[in-house]
Amino acid sequence: MVKNHSFGCKGITLVRNLAFGIIGVVLLFVLPGCDDGNKATESKSREEVYQETNQEFQETNQKLQETINCYRRKATEQGDANAQCILGIMYENGLQLPKSLGVTNSLELVEVVPKSIEEATKWYRKAAEQGNKEAKEALSRLQSGNQK
């Protein structure tokens, strides 16, 4: 269960860090191997390393889903301005993650949060109405047509 913390609009960093962590894990299988002299991994087969990494990938993906759901609950049920701002950021940028780890050079992406300027504007507006400075700035930027 994700704890309810007030992260502010900068809390999206947590979501991005989880996403980049997943990307990092994926790169382990896309990039050619590197012999760093670590004898601990030499005793494991490629399949064993893959299975362990895939398990970590799935756990990280689950944590990311729980974090996104936490922000959605806080924004909708509690009217939390910071969570509303974070939802605005997520909808403005969209969020796609790899569906699973694969051993091919192509990744199948899953849209976790669709990119939607309309939804982003809605959540920024709700947060701005509660005095959230970052949401006000983002709303102003979107209304002037200066999208990211």
matplotlib code that plots the C-alpha trace (Angstrom):
import matplotlib.pyplot as plt

x = [0.0, 1.4, 1.6, -0.3, 2.4, 2.1, 4.8, 3.9, 4.0, 7.7, 6.4, 6.2, 10.0, 9.1, 7.0, 9.7, 12.4, 10.4, 9.9, 13.6, 14.4, 12.3, 14.0, 17.4, 16.4, 15.3, 18.6, 20.3, 18.9, 19.0, 22.7, 25.5, 27.0, 29.9, 32.5, 33.0, 34.9, 32.1, 32.4, 29.0, 27.0, 29.2, 27.7, 24.2, 22.8, 21.4, 18.0, 18.4, 19.5, 16.6, 14.1, 15.4, 15.5, 12.0, 10.7, 12.2, 10.8, 7.3, 7.6, 8.7, 5.9, 3.4, 4.8, 4.4, 0.8, 0.1, 1.7, -0.4, -3.5, -2.6, -2.4, -5.7, -7.4, -6.0, -7.0, -10.5, -11.6, -9.6, -9.4, -5.6, -4.2, -0.7, -2.1, -4.2, -1.2, 0.8, -2.1, -1.9, 1.8, 1.1, -1.7, 0.3, 3.3, 1.6, 3.3, 4.2, 6.1, 7.5, 4.9, 7.5, 11.1, 12.0, 15.1, 14.5, 15.7, 12.1, 9.9, 6.1, 4.9, 1.8, 0.1, -0.3, -1.5, -2.6, -1.3, -4.3, -4.0, -7.7, -7.3, -4.1, -5.9, -8.8, -6.5, -4.3, -7.4, -8.7, -5.3, -4.9, -8.4, -6.9, -3.9, -1.3, 1.3, 2.9, -0.6, -1.4, 1.9, 1.2, -2.4, -1.2, 1.4, -1.2, -3.7, -1.2, -0.4, 3.1, 2.9, 5.9]
y = [0.0, 3.4, 5.8, 9.1, 11.8, 15.4, 15.4, 18.7, 19.0, 17.9, 14.5, 13.5, 12.9, 9.7, 8.5, 9.5, 7.8, 4.6, 4.8, 5.5, 2.5, 0.3, 1.7, 1.0, -2.6, -3.0, -1.6, -4.5, -6.8, -4.5, -3.4, -5.8, -7.3, -5.8, -7.9, -6.0, -8.9, -9.6, -13.3, -13.4, -13.0, -15.4, -18.4, -17.5, -18.4, -15.7, -17.2, -16.9, -13.3, -12.6, -14.2, -12.2, -8.9, -9.6, -10.1, -6.8, -5.1, -6.4, -5.2, -1.8, -1.6, -2.5, 0.2, 2.7, 1.7, 2.0, 5.5, 6.6, 5.2, 7.0, 10.3, 9.6, 8.8, 11.9, 14.1, 12.8, 11.7, 14.1, 17.1, 17.3, 20.2, 18.7, 15.4, 17.2, 19.1, 15.8, 14.3, 17.4, 16.8, 13.1, 13.9, 16.7, 14.4, 11.0, 8.0, 4.9, 1.9, -1.3, -4.1, -6.6, -7.3, -8.9, -10.3, -8.6, -5.2, -3.8, -2.9, -3.1, -0.1, 0.2, 3.6, 4.0, 7.6, 8.8, 12.2, 14.5, 18.3, 18.5, 16.3, 18.1, 21.4, 20.0, 18.9, 22.0, 24.1, 22.2, 22.6, 26.3, 27.0, 25.9, 28.2, 25.8, 28.0, 25.4, 24.5, 28.1, 28.5, 25.3, 26.3, 29.7, 28.0, 25.6, 28.3, 30.4, 27.5, 26.9, 23.2, 21.1]
z = [0.0, -0.9, 2.0, 1.7, 1.7, 0.6, -2.1, -3.8, -7.5, -7.4, -6.2, -9.9, -9.5, -7.7, -10.6, -13.1, -11.1, -11.0, -14.8, -15.4, -13.1, -15.3, -18.4, -16.8, -16.2, -19.8, -21.0, -19.3, -21.9, -24.9, -24.6, -25.1, -22.0, -20.1, -18.2, -15.0, -13.4, -10.9, -10.2, -8.4, -11.6, -13.6, -11.7, -12.8, -16.2, -18.4, -17.8, -14.0, -14.3, -16.6, -14.2, -11.2, -13.2, -14.6, -11.0, -10.0, -13.1, -12.2, -8.6, -9.7, -12.2, -9.5, -7.2, -10.0, -10.5, -6.8, -6.7, -9.7, -8.1, -4.8, -6.6, -8.4, -5.0, -3.3, -6.2, -6.6, -3.1, -1.0, -3.3, -2.6, -4.7, -4.9, -6.2, -8.7, -9.9, -10.3, -12.3, -14.5, -15.1, -15.8, -18.3, -19.9, -20.6, -20.8, -19.3, -21.2, -19.8, -21.2, -21.0, -19.9, -20.2, -23.5, -25.0, -28.4, -29.4, -29.5, -26.6, -26.5, -24.5, -22.5, -22.0, -18.2, -18.4, -21.8, -23.0, -22.8, -22.7, -21.9, -18.8, -17.8, -17.9, -15.9, -13.1, -13.2, -12.9, -9.9, -8.2, -9.2, -7.7, -4.4, -4.7, -6.0, -7.6, -9.9, -11.2, -11.9, -13.9, -15.8, -16.5, -17.8, -20.0, -21.5, -22.1, -23.9, -26.2, -24.9, -24.3, -23.4]

ax = plt.figure().add_subplot(projection="3d")
ax.plot(x, y, z, "-o")
ax.set_aspect("equal")
plt.show()
